[in-house]
Amino acid sequence: MSEKIVIVGNGMAGARLASELHARGGDRKVTVLGAEPHRAYNRIMLSTLLAGKIGEPDVELAEVAGQGVDLRFGVTATAIDRAARTVATDDGDRIAYDHLVLATGSRALVPPLPGLDGPELPPRIVPFRTLDDCRRILAVAEGARRVLVLGGGLLGLEAARGLAARGLDVAVVHPVPYLMERQLDPAGAAVLAGTLAGLGVTTHLAVAATAVAADADGVRLDLADGRSLHADLLVLSCGVRPDTTLAAAAGLAVERGVLVDDRMRTSDRRISAIGDCVQHDGTVTGLVAPAWAQARVVAQVLTGEDPLARYRPRPPVTRLKAAGIDLAAMGDPGGTDGDSEGEELTFADPARGTYARLRITDERLTGAILLGDNPAVGTVIQLFDRGQPVPSDRRALLLGRALGVAPAEPAATPALMPDAATVCQCNNVSKGALVACWRSGARTVDAVVAGTRAGTGCGSCRDAVAGIVGWLSDVDSVEVAR
Ligand SMILES: Cc1cc2nc3c(=O)[nH]c(=O)nc-3n(C[C@H](O)[C@H](O)[C@H](O)COP(=O)(O)OP(=O)(O)OC[C@H]3O[C@@H](n4cnc5c(N)ncnc54)[C@H](O)[C@@H]3O)c2cc1C
């Protein structure tokens, strides 16, 4: 009898797992339950959709369909019976499993403010997590002039920039004294605030919201300093919480996320968990690269391709996806994790919106913030990602001047990139993998993207991939093979 695998959640992790299982063939039945009413989509491109740079069809994820895969949209798993090995759904079904995978993701946090405590959010107040949220924001924005964004983290700023690009007057309210405090330092955040101001986004920092009132005419946000801000739309971007409801109700071990081991197994060996809903080695990630790496591990283990496959987390690199703002942040640039030995380099040119801070320990980059035009950003990410030694002339990294270091942008001179260099962070695709795909017959950017998945996550490496394909097309294949 064929093995029955049930995946709860048709988001970025669940949909990827279904596709990884499908790609490995075999005789198994895979059922995917997705609470959202539509096909799987690329959630991280919602910022770009909000900014009007792409349309809804561009965020759809290629789906597995066909024999052995049963995709059910708009169906929520309501309970797990671990003894009977069944999942109950809100449409009255009970689905048997041999192995269950939880990919329930996370939910947007709604702050506990007066005015937001009802069962439904008032009109004109929308969180930013799902495609439906995005549709609602755009519908309200249609007739709006002024927008407030509560939360100055990465997503709040992406939303703010996107809405400002649509000609709206946008203000961000952030309770912390500086923006994106998880990735930036105060000096870098000040430069970012200046860049945002130039793009039509005002920031109110170090002030908490105390209450919200909304009606059909508009929204009022009361602040702790006594001011009240008025707008036509309020976007909530106050963080996310792993969705562990189902797991906790089933008695699985849960802390901030569903606890998993290196093979993504929960406290029940018949149940795995992947993506935003998990806590691995004390960490909850909230990023797509780990979610996709975890999906791969589960597929390898469940299909027997590599029963001993293990998830090995890689240090995350954060990039802001907002037109007119180049920002990359990684590691611990401030040395706050106790590294007092490290070497620290900073450069700031606020008038030009440029800021760079690097931390180097034992000739290796342990953290960096690069804001504004810095042609070395690709090189810095590579050095950080691979833990390679930094060049002796540090100015090359700090200022982006090619002073004896290899290429600034990977795609600019791909010939000099090491094969092991990671080009696509979301899918962990190296230059070597792109070259191998080209050698195996893919001759266009689309074919190489389809063959390797490079560029299908946040899309920030698309130019680099195109540069490498262009270089491969130009050079003699014999030379490349050498
Ligand atoms: C606007 C935006 C921009 C982002 N940008 C980036 C970025 O640039 N880089 C990056 O790495 N990450 C980014 N992220 C985060 C990234 O989207 C998440 O890390 C990723 O989506 C996690 O995938 P997941 O499948 O675990 O969760 P999700 O994508 O949230 O999917 C979980 C799915 O499970 C469903 N579900 C939950 N419970 C049930 C149930 N009981 N029954 C059935 N279905 C259920 C949910 O409805 C949802 O569809 C961004 C997120 C947002 C919102």
The ligand as a Tripos MOL2 file, in Angstrom:
@<TRIPOS>MOLECULE
LIG
   53    58     1     0     0
SMALL
NO_CHARGES

@<TRIPOS>ATOM
      1 C1          5.2010   40.8400    2.8370 C.3       1 LIG1
      2 C2          6.2220   39.8120    3.2430 C.ar      1 LIG1
      3 C3          7.5210   39.8970    2.7420 C.ar      1 LIG1
      4 C4          8.4810   38.9520    3.1090 C.ar      1 LIG1
      5 N1          9.7470   39.0610    2.5990 N.ar      1 LIG1
      6 C5         10.6620   38.1180    2.8880 C.ar      1 LIG1
      7 C6         11.9690   38.1580    2.3120 C.ar      1 LIG1
      8 O1         12.3130   39.0770    1.5600 O.2       1 LIG1
      9 N2         12.8260   37.1390    2.5810 N.ar      1 LIG1
     10 C7         12.4650   36.1060    3.3970 C.ar      1 LIG1
     11 O2         13.2780   35.2030    3.6000 O.2       1 LIG1
     12 N3         11.2530   36.0410    3.9770 N.ar      1 LIG1
     13 C8         10.3460   37.0180    3.7510 C.ar      1 LIG1
     14 N4          9.0930   36.9410    4.3210 N.ar      1 LIG1
     15 C9          8.7860   35.8080    5.2280 C.3       1 LIG1
     16 C10         8.3750   34.5650    4.4190 C.3       1 LIG1
     17 O3          7.2570   34.8740    3.6390 O.3       1 LIG1
     18 C11         8.0770   33.4000    5.3580 C.3       1 LIG1
     19 O4          9.2610   33.0550    6.0270 O.3       1 LIG1
     20 C12         7.5590   32.1800    4.5790 C.3       1 LIG1
     21 O5          6.3540   32.4910    3.9470 O.3       1 LIG1
     22 C13         7.3750   30.9990    5.5230 C.3       1 LIG1
     23 O6          6.7280   29.9510    4.8580 O.3       1 LIG1
     24 P1          5.7070   28.9730    5.6500 P.3       1 LIG1
     25 O7          5.1650   28.0530    4.6360 O.co2     1 LIG1
     26 O8          6.3640   28.4570    6.8550 O.co2     1 LIG1
     27 O9          4.5620   29.9560    6.1600 O.3       1 LIG1
     28 P2          3.4390   30.6750    5.3060 P.3       1 LIG1
     29 O10         3.9880   31.1120    3.9920 O.co2     1 LIG1
     30 O11         2.8460   31.6900    6.2230 O.co2     1 LIG1
     31 O12         2.3680   29.5580    5.0050 O.3       1 LIG1
     32 C14         1.6470   28.9050    6.0170 C.3       1 LIG1
     33 C15         0.3160   28.4930    5.4100 C.3       1 LIG1
     34 O13        -0.2990   27.5420    6.2620 O.3       1 LIG1
     35 C16        -1.6930   27.8190    6.3010 C.3       1 LIG1
     36 N5         -2.2560   27.2180    7.5160 N.ar      1 LIG1
     37 C17        -2.0210   27.5540    8.8040 C.ar      1 LIG1
     38 N6         -2.7190   26.7660    9.6240 N.ar      1 LIG1
     39 C18        -3.4230   25.9030    8.8410 C.ar      1 LIG1
     40 C19        -4.3310   24.8520    9.1180 C.ar      1 LIG1
     41 N7         -4.6560   24.5100   10.3730 N.pl3     1 LIG1
     42 N8         -4.8770   24.1860    8.0520 N.ar      1 LIG1
     43 C20        -4.5340   24.5030    6.7650 C.ar      1 LIG1
     44 N9         -3.6820   25.4920    6.4770 N.ar      1 LIG1
     45 C21        -3.1230   26.1840    7.4930 C.ar      1 LIG1
     46 C22        -1.7500   29.3340    6.2890 C.3       1 LIG1
     47 O14        -3.0230   29.8000    5.9000 O.3       1 LIG1
     48 C23        -0.6600   29.6520    5.2650 C.3       1 LIG1
     49 O15        -1.1950   29.6900    3.9690 O.3       1 LIG1
     50 C24         8.1270   37.9020    3.9980 C.ar      1 LIG1
     51 C25         6.8180   37.8210    4.5180 C.ar      1 LIG1
     52 C26         5.8730   38.7700    4.1400 C.ar      1 LIG1
     53 C27         4.4770   38.6830    4.7220 C.3       1 LIG1
@<TRIPOS>BOND
     1     1     2 1
     2     2     3 ar
     3     2    52 ar
     4     3     4 ar
     5     4     5 ar
     6     4    50 ar
     7     5     6 ar
     8     6     7 ar
     9     6    13 1
    10     7     8 2
    11     7     9 ar
    12     9    10 ar
    13    10    11 2
    14    10    12 ar
    15    12    13 ar
    16    13    14 ar
    17    14    15 1
    18    14    50 ar
    19    15    16 1
    20    16    17 1
    21    16    18 1
    22    18    19 1
    23    18    20 1
    24    20    21 1
    25    20    22 1
    26    22    23 1
    27    23    24 1
    28    24    25 2
    29    24    26 1
    30    24    27 1
    31    27    28 1
    32    28    29 2
    33    28    30 1
    34    28    31 1
    35    31    32 1
    36    32    33 1
    37    33    34 1
    38    33    48 1
    39    34    35 1
    40    35    36 1
    41    35    46 1
    42    36    37 ar
    43    36    45 ar
    44    37    38 ar
    45    38    39 ar
    46    39    40 ar
    47    39    45 ar
    48    40    41 1
    49    40    42 ar
    50    42    43 ar
    51    43    44 ar
    52    44    45 ar
    53    46    47 1
    54    46    48 1
    55    48    49 1
    56    50    51 ar
    57    51    52 ar
    58    52    53 1
@<TRIPOS>SUBSTRUCTURE
     1 LIG1         1 GROUP 0 **** ****
